[in-house]
Amino acid sequence: MKPKLIQGFSKLSRNEKLAWIKEKHGVSDRTLDLIESHLHPDPGLQTIYGEISENNISNFFLPLGLAPNFLIDGSIYTVPMVIEESSVVAAASHAAKFWAGLKGFRTEVTGMVKTGQVHFRWNGEPESLFNAFEKAKPHLLGSLKPFTGKMEKRGGGIRDMEIRVSGSGLPGMYQLFATFLTADAMGANFINTILEAIAERLTGVLQESGASGSAEVLMSILSNYTPECRVRCRVEGNTSVFDDIHSGMAGETFARRFKLAVDIAEQDPYRAVTHNKGILNGMDAVLMATGNDYRAVESCAHAYASRSGTYRSLSTVELDGKAFRFSLEVPIAVGTVGGLTGTHPLAAASLEILGHPTSETLMQVIASAGLANNFSAVRSLITSGIQSGHMKMHLGNILRQLNATGEEMALVYEHFRDRTVSHSEVSAFLERTRNSEQE
């Protein structure tokens, strides 16, 4: 028996969608009220939020926090961060303040090139294909001017394109590999528009150039792997700067242990995945705050971490005598105009807090946030352990889950100031407190 599917769900009004989930899934009136309460009171803003994605019934809030004191290439930034994980914003802030007294974060953008592909099957000789494309290339580029003109005025456009044998290894499959510059836009729509225009023309221009064969275009799409759109970020100093970073541990000892921890992530994929997740904690939070596609940057970062054939750490440590350098190199393709950056009001607000950065500057800020969070995480791991600070930051979430009153929260925070936090211990303490009040 086939399951009964709803037809035309997207055409239902928001209220009709809510009525349907109540009838179909038994959603309670309390939950429906909760969904309703998260609508924005300003109808104009709610219209914006409702049109960002499909089948919208409400808004899902995440905290927008600020990490101050980021000294990046001589300028101070207050970095907006959107994330649900406790301690990420605090970790970024602590690391930023620490390194601000030591020349801060130094960055270098090594490229801004983005890529796209038109995948097609060729049924002729490879040599004929390559020769015909070289003849057709000037005409093909010229035919794209109506699509590239505005971007070219902003300093972007098509950088180059070539025919390559498909990396898939499938027989007869080739790709037109194109590179682009997109100025301050992320450029996904621009790139895909150009690629689809190329796909429409490819078979014709090859035949007009004398190719002995025909092309069957399969698909055209940008690639989120952008190894030539990359930024480097570093912090450095004498190991003596770490002398007071953890009680009872000399600076040289801290630096040695820190390097060893990062070296392990360089060699062990099990550790590297969690290590790089810590970097992306900081990066993702800024990407979300500024309305950028964090999934694209994440997938690219993981591919880049695997470029040697083994998944490795994105960050490295150099320790030469007492000279310590902690570095991150990662591809980051972002925009500061267009897309959600120009639609979501809080994305625009975040960019304003950052001083209306160019896409290049935003890459530098994002990398610095990633390195800051990585520093704080490794620092905790090699000293007090990750759970001590994380669980103290998570304590508020535990108390809310346990419906603690303001007075109870104050008692719990005081009790666990010098104790290890766990859900069971907090629950037990609250239960004892409540029982004693009833006696």
Summary of the structure (lengths in Angstrom):
residues: 439
radius of gyration: 26.6
end to end distance: 60.2
largest distance: 95.5
contacts: 1373
relative contact order: 0.12
helix: 52%
strand: 19%
